[in-house]
């Protein structure tokens, strides 16, 4: 399995976190993988075979190209053949300048580019999939996005609040977040819902879990109990509850499974 990341050009660096590619041959026995919420939306292109995603226990083929909304629960996916994926990973509030439908309506959904952008979305899919190099794909995507970039839709208050959440690794209450930003809690919740698709509390929990997950995967902990307290969970029961909510597994089960996708995506800062 070959996973690579690439940085965007400076004009898009505040909006796009990175581009990534994933290539893998056909698996003799396809393995179901778990994608864990990370608070970032993705624009995905399958230049290999499509993936199944499991909805209410039923396998549904993902679109050839789509934007995946915010995940509020673990997503189970499974390759159907050769894996070839090119993806744009947006910052937490990075997709809002390009949204054509309410962000909140995209939660836990793979929305096709055709639905989002009409004929232009269909053309984008065609152009990206017809090229053979990552550099060409990045150039096509960046041209498309820069033509549609509306910086007036970027909420500077949300952007600075997200920066604060990242700086404290999600270890802050919504009450304290509201106090430090001097923004009414309800107003903050409305802003987050419309620009990110998550509430401040949901994003805070996601960021804290992602930080904890990296420590776990990189074996940067003495014990699970110590890791729970270092991450400022109330107690180990609270840690296990949040961990299972986002991964579908307890910390011990997760580490024992050594999930491939998790080691790729979450074992490093990308």
RODO-2510 file (C-alpha; in nm, 4 decimals, decimal comma):
residues 270
     n   res          X          Y          Z
     1     x     0,0000     0,0000     0,0000
     2     x     0,1560     0,3289    -0,1157
     3     x     0,0292     0,6470     0,0545
     4     x     0,1764     0,9870    -0,0379
     5     x     0,0897     1,3458     0,0521
     6     x     0,1493     1,6713    -0,1381
     7     x     0,1202     2,0352    -0,0293
     8     x    -0,1034     2,2910    -0,2052
     9     x     0,0206     2,6158    -0,3570
    10     x     0,0386     2,9142    -0,1155
    11     x    -0,2865     3,0748    -0,2382
    12     x    -0,4780     2,7655    -0,1242
    13     x    -0,2747     2,6714     0,1837
    14     x    -0,5269     2,8238     0,4271
    15     x    -0,8047     2,6175     0,2665
    16     x    -0,6417     2,2878     0,1641
    17     x    -0,4500     2,0833     0,4189
    18     x    -0,2932     1,8494     0,1617
    19     x    -0,3482     1,6289    -0,1385
    20     x    -0,2957     1,2561    -0,0987
    21     x    -0,2821     0,9465    -0,3134
    22     x    -0,3317     0,5836    -0,2204
    23     x    -0,2348     0,2935    -0,4464
    24     x    -0,2661    -0,0752    -0,3689
    25     x    -0,2984    -0,3986    -0,5688
    26     x    -0,5993    -0,6280    -0,5509
    27     x    -0,6310    -0,7996    -0,2147
    28     x    -0,6830    -1,1762    -0,2178
    29     x    -0,9341    -1,1274     0,0614
    30     x    -1,0619    -0,7667     0,0680
    31     x    -1,0343    -0,6162     0,4154
    32     x    -1,2944    -0,3800     0,5573
    33     x    -1,1189    -0,0675     0,6855
    34     x    -1,2436     0,1927     0,9312
    35     x    -1,2128     0,5633     0,8536
    36     x    -1,2173     0,7672     1,1729
    37     x    -1,3643     1,1206     1,1888
    38     x    -1,0914     1,3875     1,1727
    39     x    -1,2985     1,7034     1,1245
    40     x    -1,1871     1,7545     0,7623
    41     x    -1,3917     1,7201     0,4449
    42     x    -1,2400     1,5470     0,1408
    43     x    -1,2833     1,5659    -0,2370
    44     x    -1,2145     1,2130    -0,3605
    45     x    -1,1431     1,0689    -0,7065
    46     x    -1,1210     0,6945    -0,7696
    47     x    -0,8905     0,6300    -1,0657
    48     x    -0,8767     0,2673    -0,9539
    49     x    -1,1736     0,0439    -0,8763
    50     x    -1,4497     0,1820    -0,6590
    51     x    -1,4860     0,1246    -0,2850
    52     x    -1,7873    -0,0065    -0,1019
    53     x    -1,8996     0,1929     0,1968
    54     x    -2,1269     0,0327     0,4525
    55     x    -2,4507     0,2112     0,5402
    56     x    -2,6699     0,0412     0,8009
    57     x    -2,4755    -0,2782     0,7352
    58     x    -2,5369    -0,2714     0,3570
    59     x    -2,2586    -0,2238     0,0997
    60     x    -2,3068     0,0771    -0,1314
    61     x    -2,0590     0,1733    -0,4045
    62     x    -1,9065     0,5175    -0,3625
    63     x    -1,9335     0,7582    -0,6598
    64     x    -1,6357     0,7741    -0,8979
    65     x    -1,5779     1,1250    -0,7616
    66     x    -1,7368     1,2963    -0,4642
    67     x    -1,6963     1,5299    -0,1704
    68     x    -1,7297     1,3502     0,1596
    69     x    -1,8993     1,5560     0,4289
    70     x    -1,8047     1,5583     0,7937
    71     x    -1,7984     1,2198     0,9624
    72     x    -1,9714     1,2051     1,2987
    73     x    -1,9144     0,8308     1,3349
    74     x    -1,6657     0,5725     1,2027
    75     x    -1,7056     0,4859     0,8343
    76     x    -1,6423     0,1324     0,7137
    77     x    -1,5146     0,0921     0,3582
    78     x    -1,3909    -0,1986     0,1471
    79     x    -1,1969    -0,2134    -0,1823
    80     x    -1,3585    -0,3957    -0,4750
    81     x    -1,0356    -0,4347    -0,6739
    82     x    -0,7267    -0,2228    -0,7431
    83     x    -0,7028     0,0851    -0,5203
    84     x    -0,6175     0,4137    -0,6905
    85     x    -0,7340     0,7242    -0,5038
    86     x    -0,6525     1,0928    -0,5398
    87     x    -0,7956     1,3170    -0,2693
    88     x    -0,8067     1,6806    -0,1626
    89     x    -0,8129     1,7111     0,2169
    90     x    -0,9562     2,0489     0,3181
    91     x    -0,8880     2,2256     0,6449
    92     x    -1,1703     2,2000     0,8993
    93     x    -1,3533     2,5026     0,7542
    94     x    -1,1871     2,4835     0,4125
    95     x    -1,4704     2,3613     0,1900
    96     x    -1,7182     2,6392     0,2699
    97     x    -1,5938     2,8746    -0,0108
    98     x    -1,6928     2,6086    -0,2665
    99     x    -2,0125     2,4710    -0,1117
   100     x    -2,3235     2,4795    -0,3290
   101     x    -2,5501     2,3066    -0,0742
   102     x    -2,5607     2,3547     0,3048
   103     x    -2,2505     2,1991     0,4644
   104     x    -2,4560     2,0395     0,7415
   105     x    -2,6601     1,8449     0,4848
   106     x    -2,3399     1,6707     0,3712
   107     x    -2,2590     1,5075     0,7063
   108     x    -2,1710     1,1358     0,6677
   109     x    -2,2452     1,1473     0,2935
   110     x    -2,0473     1,1063    -0,0269
   111     x    -2,1954     1,3789    -0,2487
   112     x    -2,1142     1,3446    -0,6191
   113     x    -1,9364     1,6302    -0,7979
   114     x    -2,2205     1,6357    -1,0485
   115     x    -2,4694     1,7133    -0,7700
   116     x    -2,2415     1,9825    -0,6269
   117     x    -2,1210     2,1523    -0,9441
   118     x    -2,3450     2,0247    -1,2258
   119     x    -2,1836     1,9826    -1,5682
   120     x    -1,8668     2,1503    -1,4400
   121     x    -1,8366     1,8777    -1,1773
   122     x    -1,8722     1,6113    -1,4465
   123     x    -1,5998     1,7840    -1,6510
   124     x    -1,3724     1,8056    -1,3475
   125     x    -1,4089     1,4331    -1,2830
   126     x    -1,3336     1,3564    -1,6480
   127     x    -1,0260     1,5809    -1,6578
   128     x    -0,8796     1,4501    -1,3309
   129     x    -0,9329     1,0843    -1,4185
   130     x    -0,7959     1,1182    -1,7725
   131     x    -0,4571     1,2432    -1,6499
   132     x    -0,1849     1,0032    -1,5461
   133     x     0,0233     1,2009    -1,2950
   134     x    -0,0465     1,3486    -0,9533
   135     x     0,1105     1,6797    -1,0576
   136     x    -0,1398     1,7156    -1,3429
   137     x    -0,4289     1,6270    -1,1150
   138     x    -0,3209     1,8882    -0,8611
   139     x    -0,2925     2,1523    -1,1349
   140     x    -0,6445     2,0724    -1,2627
   141     x    -0,7935     2,0830    -0,9113
   142     x    -0,6171     2,4058    -0,8161
   143     x    -0,7295     2,5789    -1,1366
   144     x    -1,0885     2,4660    -1,0720
   145     x    -1,0890     2,5774    -0,7083
   146     x    -0,9141     2,9119    -0,7629
   147     x    -1,1725     3,0036    -1,0282
   148     x    -1,4499     2,9409    -0,7731
   149     x    -1,2816     3,0665    -0,4596
   150     x    -1,5028     3,3166    -0,2811
   151     x    -1,3000     3,4428     0,0142
   152     x    -1,5976     3,6442     0,1403
   153     x    -1,7535     3,3166     0,2589
   154     x    -1,4574     3,2480     0,4901
   155     x    -1,5595     3,3200     0,8488
   156     x    -1,2553     3,4663     1,0243
   157     x    -1,4131     3,4112     1,3658
   158     x    -1,4574     3,0389     1,2973
   159     x    -1,1082     3,0207     1,1489
   160     x    -0,9463     3,1746     1,4589
   161     x    -1,1596     2,9567     1,6891
   162     x    -1,0490     2,6435     1,5057
   163     x    -0,6869     2,7590     1,5409
   164     x    -0,7440     2,7893     1,9150
   165     x    -0,8926     2,4385     1,9307
   166     x    -0,5925     2,3001     1,7446
   167     x    -0,3460     2,4836     1,9693
   168     x    -0,4996     2,3297     2,2834
   169     x    -0,5521     1,9910     2,1093
   170     x    -0,9279     2,0085     2,1698
   171     x    -0,8806     2,0144     2,5462
   172     x    -1,1213     2,2993     2,6233
   173     x    -1,4880     2,3265     2,7162
   174     x    -1,7353     2,5078     2,4892
   175     x    -1,8047     2,7484     2,7766
   176     x    -1,4359     2,8382     2,8004
   177     x    -1,4084     2,8539     2,4207
   178     x    -1,6975     3,1009     2,4148
   179     x    -1,5331     3,3090     2,6897
   180     x    -1,1914     3,3203     2,5214
   181     x    -1,3343     3,4145     2,1811
   182     x    -1,5897     3,6536     2,3343
   183     x    -1,8672     3,4984     2,1244
   184     x    -2,2070     3,3903     2,2499
   185     x    -2,2248     3,0091     2,2697
   186     x    -2,5338     2,9798     2,0502
   187     x    -2,3846     3,2135     1,7916
   188     x    -2,0651     3,0071     1,7909
   189     x    -2,2636     2,6863     1,7451
   190     x    -2,4571     2,8341     1,4512
   191     x    -2,1388     2,9520     1,2845
   192     x    -1,9701     2,6124     1,3243
   193     x    -2,2749     2,4235     1,1966
   194     x    -2,2989     2,6343     0,8793
   195     x    -1,9249     2,6528     0,7979
   196     x    -1,7880     2,3203     0,9260
   197     x    -2,0884     2,0903     0,9658
   198     x    -1,9986     2,0120     1,3275
   199     x    -2,0684     2,1820     1,6582
   200     x    -1,7753     2,3277     1,8568
   201     x    -1,8112     2,0388     2,1026
   202     x    -1,8015     1,7775     1,8234
   203     x    -1,4941     1,9323     1,6628
   204     x    -1,3219     1,9669     1,9997
   205     x    -1,3829     1,5973     2,0749
   206     x    -1,2598     1,5040     1,7270
   207     x    -0,9356     1,7024     1,7583
   208     x    -0,8655     1,5640     2,1054
   209     x    -0,9298     1,2066     1,9905
   210     x    -0,7066     1,2515     1,6835
   211     x    -0,4210     1,3746     1,9038
   212     x    -0,4691     1,0800     2,1398
   213     x    -0,4869     0,8422     1,8451
   214     x    -0,1495     0,9583     1,7137
   215     x     0,0071     0,8991     2,0555
   216     x    -0,1453     0,5515     2,0589
   217     x    -0,0331     0,4561     1,7077
   218     x     0,3167     0,5975     1,7623
   219     x     0,3389     0,4214     2,1012
   220     x     0,3935     0,7544     2,2775
   221     x     0,2355     0,6535     2,6067
   222     x     0,3179     0,4647     2,9249
   223     x    -0,0260     0,3098     2,9767
   224     x    -0,3813     0,3634     2,8495
   225     x    -0,4751     0,5103     3,1870
   226     x    -0,1869     0,7587     3,1667
   227     x    -0,2804     0,8430     2,8069
   228     x    -0,6408     0,9123     2,9141
   229     x    -0,5302     1,1559     3,1848
   230     x    -0,2686     1,3237     2,9630
   231     x    -0,5476     1,3879     2,7124
   232     x    -0,7533     1,5391     2,9960
   233     x    -1,0406     1,2924     2,9882
   234     x    -1,2315     1,2874     3,3171
   235     x    -1,1401     0,9241     3,3732
   236     x    -1,0638     0,6077     3,1788
   237     x    -1,4339     0,5284     3,1330
   238     x    -1,4832     0,8678     2,9628
   239     x    -1,1782     0,8007     2,7427
   240     x    -1,3066     0,4572     2,6362
   241     x    -1,6570     0,5967     2,5665
   242     x    -1,5276     0,8751     2,3380
   243     x    -1,2761     0,6435     2,1718
   244     x    -1,5435     0,3866     2,0896
   245     x    -1,7789     0,6584     1,9617
   246     x    -1,5219     0,7659     1,7006
   247     x    -1,3563     0,4330     1,6146
   248     x    -1,6169     0,1692     1,6942
   249     x    -1,3591    -0,0066     1,9131
   250     x    -1,2092     0,0215     2,2602
   251     x    -0,8456     0,1448     2,2713
   252     x    -0,7227    -0,2114     2,3353
   253     x    -0,9291    -0,3548     2,0494
   254     x    -0,8130    -0,0774     1,8166
   255     x    -0,4453    -0,1252     1,8924
   256     x    -0,4789    -0,5015     1,8624
   257     x    -0,6355    -0,4708     1,5175
   258     x    -0,3491    -0,2449     1,3931
   259     x    -0,5800    -0,0937     1,1321
   260     x    -0,3909    -0,0279     0,8088
   261     x    -0,5786     0,2872     0,7138
   262     x    -0,5324     0,4315     1,0605
   263     x    -0,1591     0,3719     1,0548
   264     x    -0,1411     0,5481     0,7203
   265     x    -0,3651     0,8474     0,7861
   266     x    -0,3466     0,9027     1,1592
   267     x    -0,0008     0,7828     1,2548
   268     x     0,1485     1,0999     1,1095
   269     x     0,0617     1,4677     1,0844
   270     x    -0,0807     1,5207     0,7383
***
